[in-house]
Amino acid sequence: DLRQTISDAIAKRDVTGKKRDYLAAIADAASTRQDRYSKSEVKFVATVSIAQIQKQVDQLSKEFRELDTRLQELNWQTELV
């Protein structure tokens, strides 16, 4: 296990948050329900597995929370000079 700097941890947390937000937006867009009033209207079909994407979003959310908690802990333990 390599030690990382605080700035590395902040960067990793930020990237994890961006990935989570991106995948959550995809899952949200894919799960939007389209009401059709007649059979001649275009039918929308999800081409991605919403359950799989949501599982990834959940995992990234967990990683984000763990990184954020560790950074907050380090913040409280670090003395200012």
mmCIF file of the N, C-alpha and C atoms, coordinates in Angstrom:
data_MODEL
# 
_entry.id   MODEL 
# 
loop_
_atom_site.group_PDB 
_atom_site.id 
_atom_site.type_symbol 
_atom_site.label_atom_id 
_atom_site.label_alt_id 
_atom_site.label_comp_id 
_atom_site.label_asym_id 
_atom_site.label_entity_id 
_atom_site.label_seq_id 
_atom_site.pdbx_PDB_ins_code 
_atom_site.Cartn_x 
_atom_site.Cartn_y 
_atom_site.Cartn_z 
_atom_site.occupancy 
_atom_site.B_iso_or_equiv 
_atom_site.pdbx_formal_charge 
_atom_site.auth_seq_id 
_atom_site.auth_comp_id 
_atom_site.auth_asym_id 
_atom_site.auth_atom_id 
_atom_site.pdbx_PDB_model_num 
ATOM 1   N N  . ASP A 1 1  ? 0.846   -1.195 0.000   1.00 0.00 ? 1  ASP A N  1 
ATOM 2   C CA . ASP A 1 1  ? 0.000   0.000  0.000   1.00 0.00 ? 1  ASP A CA 1 
ATOM 3   C C  . ASP A 1 1  ? 0.883   1.247  0.000   1.00 0.00 ? 1  ASP A C  1 
ATOM 4   N N  . LEU A 1 2  ? 0.829   1.989  -1.078  1.00 0.00 ? 2  LEU A N  1 
ATOM 5   C CA . LEU A 1 2  ? 1.631   3.197  -1.187  1.00 0.00 ? 2  LEU A CA 1 
ATOM 6   C C  . LEU A 1 2  ? 0.924   4.350  -0.489  1.00 0.00 ? 2  LEU A C  1 
ATOM 7   N N  . ARG A 1 3  ? 1.700   5.157  0.195   1.00 0.00 ? 3  ARG A N  1 
ATOM 8   C CA . ARG A 1 3  ? 1.121   6.333  0.844   1.00 0.00 ? 3  ARG A CA 1 
ATOM 9   C C  . ARG A 1 3  ? 0.910   7.404  -0.214  1.00 0.00 ? 3  ARG A C  1 
ATOM 10  N N  . GLN A 1 4  ? -0.177  8.107  -0.075  1.00 0.00 ? 4  GLN A N  1 
ATOM 11  C CA . GLN A 1 4  ? -0.464  9.167  -1.029  1.00 0.00 ? 4  GLN A CA 1 
ATOM 12  C C  . GLN A 1 4  ? -0.545  10.499 -0.290  1.00 0.00 ? 4  GLN A C  1 
ATOM 13  N N  . THR A 1 5  ? -0.302  11.549 -1.016  1.00 0.00 ? 5  THR A N  1 
ATOM 14  C CA . THR A 1 5  ? -0.379  12.870 -0.408  1.00 0.00 ? 5  THR A CA 1 
ATOM 15  C C  . THR A 1 5  ? -1.839  13.282 -0.265  1.00 0.00 ? 5  THR A C  1 
ATOM 16  N N  . ILE A 1 6  ? -2.059  14.298 0.531   1.00 0.00 ? 6  ILE A N  1 
ATOM 17  C CA . ILE A 1 6  ? -3.411  14.808 0.722   1.00 0.00 ? 6  ILE A CA 1 
ATOM 18  C C  . ILE A 1 6  ? -3.965  15.318 -0.608  1.00 0.00 ? 6  ILE A C  1 
ATOM 19  N N  . SER A 1 7  ? -3.123  15.974 -1.391  1.00 0.00 ? 7  SER A N  1 
ATOM 20  C CA . SER A 1 7  ? -3.601  16.488 -2.681  1.00 0.00 ? 7  SER A CA 1 
ATOM 21  C C  . SER A 1 7  ? -3.969  15.345 -3.625  1.00 0.00 ? 7  SER A C  1 
ATOM 22  N N  . ASP A 1 8  ? -3.248  14.210 -3.550  1.00 0.00 ? 8  ASP A N  1 
ATOM 23  C CA . ASP A 1 8  ? -3.615  13.034 -4.348  1.00 0.00 ? 8  ASP A CA 1 
ATOM 24  C C  . ASP A 1 8  ? -4.984  12.509 -3.919  1.00 0.00 ? 8  ASP A C  1 
ATOM 25  N N  . ALA A 1 9  ? -5.218  12.469 -2.617  1.00 0.00 ? 9  ALA A N  1 
ATOM 26  C CA . ALA A 1 9  ? -6.491  11.984 -2.092  1.00 0.00 ? 9  ALA A CA 1 
ATOM 27  C C  . ALA A 1 9  ? -7.639  12.919 -2.499  1.00 0.00 ? 9  ALA A C  1 
ATOM 28  N N  . ILE A 1 10 ? -7.394  14.222 -2.456  1.00 0.00 ? 10 ILE A N  1 
ATOM 29  C CA . ILE A 1 10 ? -8.418  15.186 -2.873  1.00 0.00 ? 10 ILE A CA 1 
ATOM 30  C C  . ILE A 1 10 ? -8.738  15.007 -4.351  1.00 0.00 ? 10 ILE A C  1 
ATOM 31  N N  . ALA A 1 11 ? -7.701  14.832 -5.170  1.00 0.00 ? 11 ALA A N  1 
ATOM 32  C CA . ALA A 1 11 ? -7.907  14.627 -6.609  1.00 0.00 ? 11 ALA A CA 1 
ATOM 33  C C  . ALA A 1 11 ? -8.688  13.343 -6.863  1.00 0.00 ? 11 ALA A C  1 
ATOM 34  N N  . LYS A 1 12 ? -8.333  12.280 -6.152  1.00 0.00 ? 12 LYS A N  1 
ATOM 35  C CA . LYS A 1 12 ? -9.040  11.003 -6.324  1.00 0.00 ? 12 LYS A CA 1 
ATOM 36  C C  . LYS A 1 12 ? -10.497 11.138 -5.902  1.00 0.00 ? 12 LYS A C  1 
ATOM 37  N N  . ARG A 1 13 ? -10.754 11.850 -4.795  1.00 0.00 ? 13 ARG A N  1 
ATOM 38  C CA . ARG A 1 13 ? -12.130 12.063 -4.338  1.00 0.00 ? 13 ARG A CA 1 
ATOM 39  C C  . ARG A 1 13 ? -12.930 12.834 -5.383  1.00 0.00 ? 13 ARG A C  1 
ATOM 40  N N  . ASP A 1 14 ? -12.320 13.880 -5.942  1.00 0.00 ? 14 ASP A N  1 
ATOM 41  C CA . ASP A 1 14 ? -13.014 14.704 -6.937  1.00 0.00 ? 14 ASP A CA 1 
ATOM 42  C C  . ASP A 1 14 ? -13.325 13.914 -8.207  1.00 0.00 ? 14 ASP A C  1 
ATOM 43  N N  . VAL A 1 15 ? -12.376 13.105 -8.674  1.00 0.00 ? 15 VAL A N  1 
ATOM 44  C CA . VAL A 1 15 ? -12.592 12.289 -9.872  1.00 0.00 ? 15 VAL A CA 1 
ATOM 45  C C  . VAL A 1 15 ? -13.674 11.248 -9.602  1.00 0.00 ? 15 VAL A C  1 
ATOM 46  N N  . THR A 1 16 ? -13.646 10.644 -8.421  1.00 0.00 ? 16 THR A N  1 
ATOM 47  C CA . THR A 1 16 ? -14.659 9.661  -8.046  1.00 0.00 ? 16 THR A CA 1 
ATOM 48  C C  . THR A 1 16 ? -16.043 10.307 -8.035  1.00 0.00 ? 16 THR A C  1 
ATOM 49  N N  . GLY A 1 17 ? -16.135 11.520 -7.501  1.00 0.00 ? 17 GLY A N  1 
ATOM 50  C CA . GLY A 1 17 ? -17.406 12.240 -7.471  1.00 0.00 ? 17 GLY A CA 1 
ATOM 51  C C  . GLY A 1 17 ? -17.913 12.562 -8.870  1.00 0.00 ? 17 GLY A C  1 
ATOM 52  N N  . LYS A 1 18 ? -17.012 12.959 -9.758  1.00 0.00 ? 18 LYS A N  1 
ATOM 53  C CA . LYS A 1 18 ? -17.411 13.273 -11.137 1.00 0.00 ? 18 LYS A CA 1 
ATOM 54  C C  . LYS A 1 18 ? -17.903 12.020 -11.867 1.00 0.00 ? 18 LYS A C  1 
ATOM 55  N N  . LYS A 1 19 ? -17.189 10.904 -11.694 1.00 0.00 ? 19 LYS A N  1 
ATOM 56  C CA . LYS A 1 19 ? -17.623 9.650  -12.313 1.00 0.00 ? 19 LYS A CA 1 
ATOM 57  C C  . LYS A 1 19 ? -18.998 9.253  -11.798 1.00 0.00 ? 19 LYS A C  1 
ATOM 58  N N  . ARG A 1 20 ? -19.185 9.371  -10.484 1.00 0.00 ? 20 ARG A N  1 
ATOM 59  C CA . ARG A 1 20 ? -20.473 9.029  -9.876  1.00 0.00 ? 20 ARG A CA 1 
ATOM 60  C C  . ARG A 1 20 ? -21.588 9.886  -10.457 1.00 0.00 ? 20 ARG A C  1 
ATOM 61  N N  . ASP A 1 21 ? -21.357 11.188 -10.541 1.00 0.00 ? 21 ASP A N  1 
ATOM 62  C CA . ASP A 1 21 ? -22.372 12.101 -11.075 1.00 0.00 ? 21 ASP A CA 1 
ATOM 63  C C  . ASP A 1 21 ? -22.688 11.787 -12.531 1.00 0.00 ? 21 ASP A C  1 
ATOM 64  N N  . TYR A 1 22 ? -21.667 11.465 -13.316 1.00 0.00 ? 22 TYR A N  1 
ATOM 65  C CA . TYR A 1 22 ? -21.840 11.146 -14.736 1.00 0.00 ? 22 TYR A CA 1 
ATOM 66  C C  . TYR A 1 22 ? -22.694 9.890  -14.901 1.00 0.00 ? 22 TYR A C  1 
ATOM 67  N N  . LEU A 1 23 ? -22.336 8.836  -14.157 1.00 0.00 ? 23 LEU A N  1 
ATOM 68  C CA . LEU A 1 23 ? -23.096 7.586  -14.265 1.00 0.00 ? 23 LEU A CA 1 
ATOM 69  C C  . LEU A 1 23 ? -24.513 7.743  -13.728 1.00 0.00 ? 23 LEU A C  1 
ATOM 70  N N  . ALA A 1 24 ? -24.687 8.531  -12.679 1.00 0.00 ? 24 ALA A N  1 
ATOM 71  C CA . ALA A 1 24 ? -26.028 8.772  -12.136 1.00 0.00 ? 24 ALA A CA 1 
ATOM 72  C C  . ALA A 1 24 ? -26.898 9.491  -13.162 1.00 0.00 ? 24 ALA A C  1 
ATOM 73  N N  . ALA A 1 25 ? -26.317 10.418 -13.909 1.00 0.00 ? 25 ALA A N  1 
ATOM 74  C CA . ALA A 1 25 ? -27.062 11.128 -14.954 1.00 0.00 ? 25 ALA A CA 1 
ATOM 75  C C  . ALA A 1 25 ? -27.468 10.175 -16.076 1.00 0.00 ? 25 ALA A C  1 
ATOM 76  N N  . ILE A 1 26 ? -26.583 9.245  -16.424 1.00 0.00 ? 26 ILE A N  1 
ATOM 77  C CA . ILE A 1 26 ? -26.905 8.253  -17.451 1.00 0.00 ? 26 ILE A CA 1 
ATOM 78  C C  . ILE A 1 26 ? -28.056 7.364  -16.978 1.00 0.00 ? 26 ILE A C  1 
ATOM 79  N N  . ALA A 1 27 ? -27.958 6.889  -15.734 1.00 0.00 ? 27 ALA A N  1 
ATOM 80  C CA . ALA A 1 27 ? -29.021 6.028  -15.189 1.00 0.00 ? 27 ALA A CA 1 
ATOM 81  C C  . ALA A 1 27 ? -30.343 6.779  -15.125 1.00 0.00 ? 27 ALA A C  1 
ATOM 82  N N  . ASP A 1 28 ? -30.287 8.038  -14.756 1.00 0.00 ? 28 ASP A N  1 
ATOM 83  C CA . ASP A 1 28 ? -31.502 8.842  -14.670 1.00 0.00 ? 28 ASP A CA 1 
ATOM 84  C C  . ASP A 1 28 ? -32.133 9.031  -16.056 1.00 0.00 ? 28 ASP A C  1 
ATOM 85  N N  . ALA A 1 29 ? -31.301 9.333  -17.041 1.00 0.00 ? 29 ALA A N  1 
ATOM 86  C CA . ALA A 1 29 ? -31.815 9.535  -18.396 1.00 0.00 ? 29 ALA A CA 1 
ATOM 87  C C  . ALA A 1 29 ? -32.372 8.234  -18.981 1.00 0.00 ? 29 ALA A C  1 
ATOM 88  N N  . ALA A 1 30 ? -31.715 7.116  -18.678 1.00 0.00 ? 30 ALA A N  1 
ATOM 89  C CA . ALA A 1 30 ? -32.159 5.835  -19.221 1.00 0.00 ? 30 ALA A CA 1 
ATOM 90  C C  . ALA A 1 30 ? -33.429 5.340  -18.551 1.00 0.00 ? 30 ALA A C  1 
ATOM 91  N N  . SER A 1 31 ? -33.684 5.778  -17.346 1.00 0.00 ? 31 SER A N  1 
ATOM 92  C CA . SER A 1 31 ? -34.862 5.286  -16.625 1.00 0.00 ? 31 SER A CA 1 
ATOM 93  C C  . SER A 1 31 ? -36.065 6.210  -16.764 1.00 0.00 ? 31 SER A C  1 
ATOM 94  N N  . THR A 1 32 ? -35.913 7.294  -17.510 1.00 0.00 ? 32 THR A N  1 
ATOM 95  C CA . THR A 1 32 ? -37.027 8.214  -17.719 1.00 0.00 ? 32 THR A CA 1 
ATOM 96  C C  . THR A 1 32 ? -38.125 7.507  -18.491 1.00 0.00 ? 32 THR A C  1 
ATOM 97  N N  . ARG A 1 33 ? -39.317 7.587  -17.967 1.00 0.00 ? 33 ARG A N  1 
ATOM 98  C CA . ARG A 1 33 ? -40.459 6.922  -18.596 1.00 0.00 ? 33 ARG A CA 1 
ATOM 99  C C  . ARG A 1 33 ? -41.076 7.836  -19.648 1.00 0.00 ? 33 ARG A C  1 
ATOM 100 N N  . GLN A 1 34 ? -41.321 7.274  -20.798 1.00 0.00 ? 34 GLN A N  1 
ATOM 101 C CA . GLN A 1 34 ? -41.936 8.030  -21.891 1.00 0.00 ? 34 GLN A CA 1 
ATOM 102 C C  . GLN A 1 34 ? -43.356 7.519  -22.096 1.00 0.00 ? 34 GLN A C  1 
ATOM 103 N N  . ASP A 1 35 ? -44.326 8.359  -21.871 1.00 0.00 ? 35 ASP A N  1 
ATOM 104 C CA . ASP A 1 35 ? -45.716 7.972  -22.097 1.00 0.00 ? 35 ASP A CA 1 
ATOM 105 C C  . ASP A 1 35 ? -46.052 8.135  -23.579 1.00 0.00 ? 35 ASP A C  1 
ATOM 106 N N  . ARG A 1 36 ? -46.682 7.127  -24.130 1.00 0.00 ? 36 ARG A N  1 
ATOM 107 C CA . ARG A 1 36 ? -47.118 7.183  -25.526 1.00 0.00 ? 36 ARG A CA 1 
ATOM 108 C C  . ARG A 1 36 ? -48.633 7.195  -25.545 1.00 0.00 ? 36 ARG A C  1 
ATOM 109 N N  . TYR A 1 37 ? -49.163 7.990  -26.420 1.00 0.00 ? 37 TYR A N  1 
ATOM 110 C CA . TYR A 1 37 ? -50.619 8.107  -26.521 1.00 0.00 ? 37 TYR A CA 1 
ATOM 111 C C  . TYR A 1 37 ? -51.192 7.267  -27.657 1.00 0.00 ? 37 TYR A C  1 
ATOM 112 N N  . SER A 1 38 ? -50.332 6.865  -28.568 1.00 0.00 ? 38 SER A N  1 
ATOM 113 C CA . SER A 1 38 ? -50.792 5.991  -29.654 1.00 0.00 ? 38 SER A CA 1 
ATOM 114 C C  . SER A 1 38 ? -49.631 5.090  -30.066 1.00 0.00 ? 38 SER A C  1 
ATOM 115 N N  . LYS A 1 39 ? -49.922 4.029  -30.767 1.00 0.00 ? 39 LYS A N  1 
ATOM 116 C CA . LYS A 1 39 ? -48.892 3.079  -31.189 1.00 0.00 ? 39 LYS A CA 1 
ATOM 117 C C  . LYS A 1 39 ? -47.983 3.646  -32.271 1.00 0.00 ? 39 LYS A C  1 
ATOM 118 N N  . SER A 1 40 ? -48.404 4.740  -32.900 1.00 0.00 ? 40 SER A N  1 
ATOM 119 C CA . SER A 1 40 ? -47.593 5.308  -33.974 1.00 0.00 ? 40 SER A CA 1 
ATOM 120 C C  . SER A 1 40 ? -46.482 6.218  -33.441 1.00 0.00 ? 40 SER A C  1 
ATOM 121 N N  . GLU A 1 41 ? -46.524 6.533  -32.156 1.00 0.00 ? 41 GLU A N  1 
ATOM 122 C CA . GLU A 1 41 ? -45.478 7.374  -31.582 1.00 0.00 ? 41 GLU A CA 1 
ATOM 123 C C  . GLU A 1 41 ? -44.204 6.559  -31.364 1.00 0.00 ? 41 GLU A C  1 
ATOM 124 N N  . VAL A 1 42 ? -43.084 7.257  -31.332 1.00 0.00 ? 42 VAL A N  1 
ATOM 125 C CA . VAL A 1 42 ? -41.792 6.608  -31.151 1.00 0.00 ? 42 VAL A CA 1 
ATOM 126 C C  . VAL A 1 42 ? -41.706 6.012  -29.746 1.00 0.00 ? 42 VAL A C  1 
ATOM 127 N N  . LYS A 1 43 ? -41.231 4.775  -29.679 1.00 0.00 ? 43 LYS A N  1 
ATOM 128 C CA . LYS A 1 43 ? -41.069 4.100  -28.391 1.00 0.00 ? 43 LYS A CA 1 
ATOM 129 C C  . LYS A 1 43 ? -39.598 4.199  -27.977 1.00 0.00 ? 43 LYS A C  1 
ATOM 130 N N  . PHE A 1 44 ? -39.350 4.621  -26.762 1.00 0.00 ? 44 PHE A N  1 
ATOM 131 C CA . PHE A 1 44 ? -37.998 4.721  -26.244 1.00 0.00 ? 44 PHE A CA 1 
ATOM 132 C C  . PHE A 1 44 ? -37.653 3.446  -25.500 1.00 0.00 ? 44 PHE A C  1 
ATOM 133 N N  . VAL A 1 45 ? -36.469 2.907  -25.800 1.00 0.00 ? 45 VAL A N  1 
ATOM 134 C CA . VAL A 1 45 ? -36.011 1.679  -25.151 1.00 0.00 ? 45 VAL A CA 1 
ATOM 135 C C  . VAL A 1 45 ? -34.617 1.928  -24.585 1.00 0.00 ? 45 VAL A C  1 
ATOM 136 N N  . ALA A 1 46 ? -34.433 1.599  -23.305 1.00 0.00 ? 46 ALA A N  1 
ATOM 137 C CA . ALA A 1 46 ? -33.115 1.768  -22.677 1.00 0.00 ? 46 ALA A CA 1 
ATOM 138 C C  . ALA A 1 46 ? -32.134 0.789  -23.301 1.00 0.00 ? 46 ALA A C  1 
ATOM 139 N N  . THR A 1 47 ? -30.954 1.278  -23.662 1.00 0.00 ? 47 THR A N  1 
ATOM 140 C CA . THR A 1 47 ? -29.933 0.419  -24.271 1.00 0.00 ? 47 THR A CA 1 
ATOM 141 C C  . THR A 1 47 ? -28.801 0.119  -23.305 1.00 0.00 ? 47 THR A C  1 
ATOM 142 N N  . VAL A 1 48 ? -28.954 0.535  -22.070 1.00 0.00 ? 48 VAL A N  1 
ATOM 143 C CA . VAL A 1 48 ? -27.962 0.257  -21.032 1.00 0.00 ? 48 VAL A CA 1 
ATOM 144 C C  . VAL A 1 48 ? -28.658 -0.441 -19.873 1.00 0.00 ? 48 VAL A C  1 
ATOM 145 N N  . SER A 1 49 ? -27.887 -1.173 -19.098 1.00 0.00 ? 49 SER A N  1 
ATOM 146 C CA . SER A 1 49 ? -28.434 -1.846 -17.926 1.00 0.00 ? 49 SER A CA 1 
ATOM 147 C C  . SER A 1 49 ? -28.472 -0.848 -16.772 1.00 0.00 ? 49 SER A C  1 
ATOM 148 N N  . ILE A 1 50 ? -29.675 -0.397 -16.450 1.00 0.00 ? 50 ILE A N  1 
ATOM 149 C CA . ILE A 1 50 ? -29.829 0.599  -15.392 1.00 0.00 ? 50 ILE A CA 1 
ATOM 150 C C  . ILE A 1 50 ? -29.384 0.021  -14.051 1.00 0.00 ? 50 ILE A C  1 
ATOM 151 N N  . ALA A 1 51 ? -29.697 -1.239 -13.798 1.00 0.00 ? 51 ALA A N  1 
ATOM 152 C CA . ALA A 1 51 ? -29.311 -1.871 -12.531 1.00 0.00 ? 51 ALA A CA 1 
ATOM 153 C C  . ALA A 1 51 ? -27.796 -1.933 -12.385 1.00 0.00 ? 51 ALA A C  1 
ATOM 154 N N  . GLN A 1 52 ? -27.102 -2.257 -13.462 1.00 0.00 ? 52 GLN A N  1 
ATOM 155 C CA . GLN A 1 52 ? -25.636 -2.335 -13.418 1.00 0.00 ? 52 GLN A CA 1 
ATOM 156 C C  . GLN A 1 52 ? -25.027 -0.950 -13.198 1.00 0.00 ? 52 GLN A C  1 
ATOM 157 N N  . ILE A 1 53 ? -25.556 0.037  -13.879 1.00 0.00 ? 53 ILE A N  1 
ATOM 158 C CA . ILE A 1 53 ? -25.044 1.397  -13.704 1.00 0.00 ? 53 ILE A CA 1 
ATOM 159 C C  . ILE A 1 53 ? -25.314 1.883  -12.289 1.00 0.00 ? 53 ILE A C  1 
ATOM 160 N N  . GLN A 1 54 ? -26.496 1.592  -11.751 1.00 0.00 ? 54 GLN A N  1 
ATOM 161 C CA . GLN A 1 54 ? -26.813 2.016  -10.389 1.00 0.00 ? 54 GLN A CA 1 
ATOM 162 C C  . GLN A 1 54 ? -25.890 1.350  -9.382  1.00 0.00 ? 54 GLN A C  1 
ATOM 163 N N  . LYS A 1 55 ? -25.510 0.097  -9.643  1.00 0.00 ? 55 LYS A N  1 
ATOM 164 C CA . LYS A 1 55 ? -24.566 -0.598 -8.763  1.00 0.00 ? 55 LYS A CA 1 
ATOM 165 C C  . LYS A 1 55 ? -23.214 0.122  -8.772  1.00 0.00 ? 55 LYS A C  1 
ATOM 166 N N  . GLN A 1 56 ? -22.772 0.571  -9.951  1.00 0.00 ? 56 GLN A N  1 
ATOM 167 C CA . GLN A 1 56 ? -21.519 1.321  -10.055 1.00 0.00 ? 56 GLN A CA 1 
ATOM 168 C C  . GLN A 1 56 ? -21.635 2.657  -9.332  1.00 0.00 ? 56 GLN A C  1 
ATOM 169 N N  . VAL A 1 57 ? -22.787 3.320  -9.464  1.00 0.00 ? 57 VAL A N  1 
ATOM 170 C CA . VAL A 1 57 ? -23.011 4.597  -8.776  1.00 0.00 ? 57 VAL A CA 1 
ATOM 171 C C  . VAL A 1 57 ? -22.930 4.388  -7.265  1.00 0.00 ? 57 VAL A C  1 
ATOM 172 N N  . ASP A 1 58 ? -23.538 3.321  -6.780  1.00 0.00 ? 58 ASP A N  1 
ATOM 173 C CA . ASP A 1 58 ? -23.496 3.024  -5.347  1.00 0.00 ? 58 ASP A CA 1 
ATOM 174 C C  . ASP A 1 58 ? -22.072 2.780  -4.867  1.00 0.00 ? 58 ASP A C  1 
ATOM 175 N N  . GLN A 1 59 ? -21.282 2.031  -5.644  1.00 0.00 ? 59 GLN A N  1 
ATOM 176 C CA . GLN A 1 59 ? -19.890 1.750  -5.274  1.00 0.00 ? 59 GLN A CA 1 
ATOM 177 C C  . GLN A 1 59 ? -19.060 3.032  -5.272  1.00 0.00 ? 59 GLN A C  1 
ATOM 178 N N  . LEU A 1 60 ? -19.240 3.868  -6.287  1.00 0.00 ? 60 LEU A N  1 
ATOM 179 C CA . LEU A 1 60 ? -18.502 5.132  -6.346  1.00 0.00 ? 60 LEU A CA 1 
ATOM 180 C C  . LEU A 1 60 ? -18.922 6.059  -5.203  1.00 0.00 ? 60 LEU A C  1 
ATOM 181 N N  . SER A 1 61 ? -20.191 6.035  -4.840  1.00 0.00 ? 61 SER A N  1 
ATOM 182 C CA . SER A 1 61 ? -20.660 6.852  -3.716  1.00 0.00 ? 61 SER A CA 1 
ATOM 183 C C  . SER A 1 61 ? -19.990 6.410  -2.422  1.00 0.00 ? 61 SER A C  1 
ATOM 184 N N  . LYS A 1 62 ? -19.875 5.105  -2.252  1.00 0.00 ? 62 LYS A N  1 
ATOM 185 C CA . LYS A 1 62 ? -19.206 4.569  -1.056  1.00 0.00 ? 62 LYS A CA 1 
ATOM 186 C C  . LYS A 1 62 ? -17.742 5.007  -1.022  1.00 0.00 ? 62 LYS A C  1 
ATOM 187 N N  . GLU A 1 63 ? -17.036 4.860  -2.154  1.00 0.00 ? 63 GLU A N  1 
ATOM 188 C CA . GLU A 1 63 ? -15.635 5.279  -2.234  1.00 0.00 ? 63 GLU A CA 1 
ATOM 189 C C  . GLU A 1 63 ? -15.497 6.767  -1.934  1.00 0.00 ? 63 GLU A C  1 
ATOM 190 N N  . PHE A 1 64 ? -16.402 7.571  -2.489  1.00 0.00 ? 64 PHE A N  1 
ATOM 191 C CA . PHE A 1 64 ? -16.366 9.019  -2.270  1.00 0.00 ? 64 PHE A CA 1 
ATOM 192 C C  . PHE A 1 64 ? -16.520 9.337  -0.787  1.00 0.00 ? 64 PHE A C  1 
ATOM 193 N N  . ARG A 1 65 ? -17.505 8.713  -0.134  1.00 0.00 ? 65 ARG A N  1 
ATOM 194 C CA . ARG A 1 65 ? -17.735 8.963  1.296   1.00 0.00 ? 65 ARG A CA 1 
ATOM 195 C C  . ARG A 1 65 ? -16.539 8.560  2.134   1.00 0.00 ? 65 ARG A C  1 
ATOM 196 N N  . GLU A 1 66 ? -15.934 7.407  1.806   1.00 0.00 ? 66 GLU A N  1 
ATOM 197 C CA . GLU A 1 66 ? -14.765 6.948  2.561   1.00 0.00 ? 66 GLU A CA 1 
ATOM 198 C C  . GLU A 1 66 ? -13.588 7.899  2.397   1.00 0.00 ? 66 GLU A C  1 
ATOM 199 N N  . LEU A 1 67 ? -13.338 8.340  1.171   1.00 0.00 ? 67 LEU A N  1 
ATOM 200 C CA . LEU A 1 67 ? -12.246 9.293  0.926   1.00 0.00 ? 67 LEU A CA 1 
ATOM 201 C C  . LEU A 1 67 ? -12.514 10.616 1.635   1.00 0.00 ? 67 LEU A C  1 
ATOM 202 N N  . ASP A 1 68 ? -13.742 11.089 1.547   1.00 0.00 ? 68 ASP A N  1 
ATOM 203 C CA . ASP A 1 68 ? -14.100 12.356 2.162   1.00 0.00 ? 68 ASP A CA 1 
ATOM 204 C C  . ASP A 1 68 ? -13.961 12.289 3.684   1.00 0.00 ? 68 ASP A C  1 
ATOM 205 N N  . THR A 1 69 ? -14.385 11.186 4.267   1.00 0.00 ? 69 THR A N  1 
ATOM 206 C CA . THR A 1 69 ? -14.265 11.011 5.714   1.00 0.00 ? 69 THR A CA 1 
ATOM 207 C C  . THR A 1 69 ? -12.804 10.989 6.137   1.00 0.00 ? 69 THR A C  1 
ATOM 208 N N  . ARG A 1 70 ? -11.984 10.288 5.374   1.00 0.00 ? 70 ARG A N  1 
ATOM 209 C CA . ARG A 1 70 ? -10.533 10.227 5.680   1.00 0.00 ? 70 ARG A CA 1 
ATOM 210 C C  . ARG A 1 70 ? -9.903  11.614 5.559   1.00 0.00 ? 70 ARG A C  1 
ATOM 211 N N  . LEU A 1 71 ? -10.284 12.365 4.547   1.00 0.00 ? 71 LEU A N  1 
ATOM 212 C CA . LEU A 1 71 ? -9.745  13.717 4.382   1.00 0.00 ? 71 LEU A CA 1 
ATOM 213 C C  . LEU A 1 71 ? -10.181 14.620 5.539   1.00 0.00 ? 71 LEU A C  1 
ATOM 214 N N  . GLN A 1 72 ? -11.419 14.502 5.972   1.00 0.00 ? 72 GLN A N  1 
ATOM 215 C CA . GLN A 1 72 ? -11.884 15.304 7.110   1.00 0.00 ? 72 GLN A CA 1 
ATOM 216 C C  . GLN A 1 72 ? -11.120 14.936 8.378   1.00 0.00 ? 72 GLN A C  1 
ATOM 217 N N  . GLU A 1 73 ? -10.861 13.646 8.538   1.00 0.00 ? 73 GLU A N  1 
ATOM 218 C CA . GLU A 1 73 ? -10.082 13.189 9.692   1.00 0.00 ? 73 GLU A CA 1 
ATOM 219 C C  . GLU A 1 73 ? -8.682  13.789 9.672   1.00 0.00 ? 73 GLU A C  1 
ATOM 220 N N  . LEU A 1 74 ? -8.044  13.741 8.508   1.00 0.00 ? 74 LEU A N  1 
ATOM 221 C CA . LEU A 1 74 ? -6.699  14.321 8.371   1.00 0.00 ? 74 LEU A CA 1 
ATOM 222 C C  . LEU A 1 74 ? -6.719  15.831 8.623   1.00 0.00 ? 74 LEU A C  1 
ATOM 223 N N  . ASN A 1 75 ? -7.779  16.486 8.181   1.00 0.00 ? 75 ASN A N  1 
ATOM 224 C CA . ASN A 1 75 ? -7.920  17.926 8.387   1.00 0.00 ? 75 ASN A CA 1 
ATOM 225 C C  . ASN A 1 75 ? -7.931  18.256 9.880   1.00 0.00 ? 75 ASN A C  1 
ATOM 226 N N  . TRP A 1 76 ? -8.644  17.460 10.660  1.00 0.00 ? 76 TRP A N  1 
ATOM 227 C CA . TRP A 1 76 ? -8.709  17.716 12.107  1.00 0.00 ? 76 TRP A CA 1 
ATOM 228 C C  . TRP A 1 76 ? -7.396  17.381 12.798  1.00 0.00 ? 76 TRP A C  1 
ATOM 229 N N  . GLN A 1 77 ? -6.620  16.457 12.262  1.00 0.00 ? 77 GLN A N  1 
ATOM 230 C CA . GLN A 1 77 ? -5.375  16.029 12.910  1.00 0.00 ? 77 GLN A CA 1 
ATOM 231 C C  . GLN A 1 77 ? -4.176  16.894 12.517  1.00 0.00 ? 77 GLN A C  1 
ATOM 232 N N  . THR A 1 78 ? -4.284  17.640 11.441  1.00 0.00 ? 78 THR A N  1 
ATOM 233 C CA . THR A 1 78 ? -3.168  18.422 10.934  1.00 0.00 ? 78 THR A CA 1 
ATOM 234 C C  . THR A 1 78 ? -3.109  19.769 11.634  1.00 0.00 ? 78 THR A C  1 
ATOM 235 N N  . GLU A 1 79 ? -1.936  20.067 12.165  1.00 0.00 ? 79 GLU A N  1 
ATOM 236 C CA . GLU A 1 79 ? -1.755  21.360 12.838  1.00 0.00 ? 79 GLU A CA 1 
ATOM 237 C C  . GLU A 1 79 ? -1.276  22.393 11.830  1.00 0.00 ? 79 GLU A C  1 
ATOM 238 N N  . LEU A 1 80 ? -1.818  23.592 11.954  1.00 0.00 ? 80 LEU A N  1 
ATOM 239 C CA . LEU A 1 80 ? -1.370  24.689 11.104  1.00 0.00 ? 80 LEU A CA 1 
ATOM 240 C C  . LEU A 1 80 ? -0.120  25.299 11.700  1.00 0.00 ? 80 LEU A C  1 
ATOM 241 N N  . VAL A 1 81 ? 0.784   25.694 10.844  1.00 0.00 ? 81 VAL A N  1 
ATOM 242 C CA . VAL A 1 81 ? 2.029   26.289 11.315  1.00 0.00 ? 81 VAL A CA 1 
ATOM 243 C C  . VAL A 1 81 ? 1.990   27.787 11.150  1.00 0.00 ? 81 VAL A C  1 
# 
